[in-house]
Amino acid sequence: MSQDRLAKLECTECHNINYHTSRNKKAVKERLEMKKHCKKCKTHTLHKETK
């Protein structure tokens, strides 16, 4: 995986960076938003891409 394709996903509740994923930055211009499980909150919360 290339470094420029990596995206960090941060929990919107506790602001903990829990996940790293890859994405095609040329095809997808807006930031990723996914519902993922947060280990700190112990629930499924919305995770948004950070810089």
Backbone hydrogen bonds, N-H to C=O, Kabsch-Sander energy under -0.5 kcal/mol:
donor,donor_aa,acceptor,acceptor_aa,energy
5,R,2,S,-1.0
6,L,2,S,-0.5
6,L,3,Q,-0.9
7,A,21,T,-3.2
8,K,50,T,-0.7
9,L,19,Y,-2.9
10,E,8,K,-0.5
10,E,48,K,-3.2
11,C,16,N,-2.3
12,T,46,L,-2.2
15,H,11,C,-1.1
18,N,9,L,-1.5
18,N,16,N,-0.8
19,Y,9,L,-1.3
21,T,7,A,-2.5
23,R,5,R,-1.8
25,K,23,R,-0.9
28,V,24,N,-2.4
29,K,27,A,-0.7
34,M,47,H,-2.6
36,K,34,M,-0.7
36,K,45,T,-2.3
38,C,43,T,-2.6
39,K,37,H,-0.5
42,K,38,C,-1.9
43,T,38,C,-0.6
45,T,36,K,-2.6
45,T,43,T,-0.6
47,H,34,M,-3.6
48,K,10,E,-2.4
49,E,32,L,-2.0
50,T,8,K,-2.4
